[in-house]
């Protein structure tokens, strides 16, 4: 889309410059009196001024539209980031509660195998949190 905008901009500039040069050359080489030539040049200048005024209006409207679109898009990204952060915080809190409960349950069991098993649960839970966070971030990037 940006290539199209650049091509359109270049075309408009080229057309404007070509029109001005062509009109100037035609007026200068036309067999007219000085008074007629000056009148033609003045009319051409007024016409170019009118066109430029129209282009200014169009540029202002397009600029305003682009500003609104940028604001909307930025707001949407901000909302998504906040939602994702909130969800990740909830996931971490839930995993922490689960881990705490599991460790408390394992600590109540007095044998050494339970201690080793609790350490494995902690490692597994940490790995689950990491995997869930990475999966969530990848999903957000795709959206």
C-alpha positions in Angstrom: 0.0 0.0 0.0 2.8 2.4 0.8 4.3 1.8 -2.7 1.0 2.7 -4.2 0.9 6.0 -2.2 4.5 6.8 -3.2 3.7 6.1 -6.9 0.5 8.3 -6.6 2.4 11.1 -5.0 5.2 10.9 -7.6 2.6 10.9 -10.4 0.8 14.0 -8.9 4.0 15.9 -8.5 5.2 15.0 -12.0 1.8 16.0 -13.5 2.0 19.3 -11.6 5.5 20.1 -12.7 4.8 19.0 -16.3 1.7 21.1 -16.5 3.5 24.2 -15.2 6.5 23.7 -17.6 4.2 22.9 -20.5 1.9 25.9 -19.9 4.9 28.3 -19.5 6.6 27.1 -22.7 3.3 27.4 -24.6 2.7 30.9 -23.4 6.2 32.1 -24.0 6.4 30.8 -27.6 2.8 31.7 -28.6 2.6 34.6 -30.9 0.6 37.0 -28.6 1.0 40.5 -27.5 2.7 41.2 -24.2 -0.7 42.2 -22.6 -2.4 39.0 -23.7 0.6 36.9 -22.6 0.6 38.5 -19.1 -3.2 37.9 -18.8 -2.7 34.2 -19.8 0.1 33.9 -17.2 -2.0 35.5 -14.5 -4.9 33.2 -15.3 -2.6 30.2 -15.2 -1.2 31.3 -11.8 -4.7 31.7 -10.4 -5.6 28.3 -11.7 -2.5 26.7 -10.1 -3.3 28.5 -6.9 -6.8 27.1 -6.9 -5.6 23.5 -7.5 -3.0 23.9 -4.8 -5.7 25.0 -2.4 -7.8 22.0 -3.3 -4.8 19.7 -2.7 -4.2 21.3 0.7 -7.8 20.5 1.7 -7.5 16.9 0.5 -4.2 16.5 2.3 -5.7 17.8 5.6 -8.6 15.4 5.3 -6.3 12.4 4.6 -4.0 13.5 7.4 -6.9 13.7 9.8 -8.1 10.2 8.7 -4.6 8.8 9.2 -4.3 10.3 12.6 -7.6 8.8 13.7 -6.6 5.4 12.3 -3.2 5.6 14.2 -5.0 6.5 17.4 -7.5 3.7 17.0 -4.8 1.1 16.2 -2.6 2.3 19.1 -5.5 2.1 21.5 -6.3 -1.5 20.3 -2.6 -2.6 20.8 -2.6 -1.0 24.2 -5.8 -2.8 25.2 -4.4 -6.1 23.9 -1.1 -5.7 25.8 -3.0 -4.9 29.0 -5.3 -7.9 28.6 -2.3 -10.2 27.9 -0.4 -8.9 30.9 -3.4 -9.3 33.1 -4.0 -12.9 31.8 -0.3 -13.8 32.3 -0.5 -12.4 35.9 -3.6 -14.5 36.6 -1.8 -17.6 35.1 1.2 -17.0 37.3 -0.9 -16.5 40.4 -2.9 -19.7 39.7 0.2 -21.7 39.1 1.8 -20.3 42.3 -1.3 -21.3 44.3 -1.2 -24.8 42.7 2.4 -25.1 43.4 2.1 -23.9 47.0 -0.7 -26.4 47.6 1.2 -29.3 46.1 4.3 -28.5 48.1 2.4 -28.2 51.3 0.8 -31.5 50.6 4.1 -33.1 49.9 5.8 -31.5 53.0 3.1 -33.1 55.2 4.4 -36.5 54.0 7.6 -37.2 56.2 9.7 -39.4 53.9 12.7 -38.3 51.7 11.0 -39.5 48.5 8.4 -36.9 49.0 11.0 -34.1 49.2 12.5 -35.2 45.9 9.1 -35.5 44.4 8.2 -32.0 45.6 11.3 -30.6 43.9 10.2 -32.3 40.7 6.7 -30.8 41.0 8.3 -27.3 41.4 10.4 -27.8 38.3 7.5 -29.2 36.3 5.3 -26.3 37.4 7.9 -23.7 36.5 8.3 -25.4 33.1 4.5 -25.3 32.6 4.4 -21.6 33.4 7.2 -20.9 30.9 5.5 -22.9 28.1 2.1 -21.2 28.8 3.7 -17.8 28.6 5.5 -18.5 25.4 2.4 -20.0 23.8 0.3 -17.0 24.9 2.9 -14.6 23.4 3.1 -16.5 20.1 -0.7 -16.4 19.9 -0.8 -12.7 20.5 1.9 -12.1 17.8 -0.2 -14.0 15.3 -3.3 -11.9 16.2 
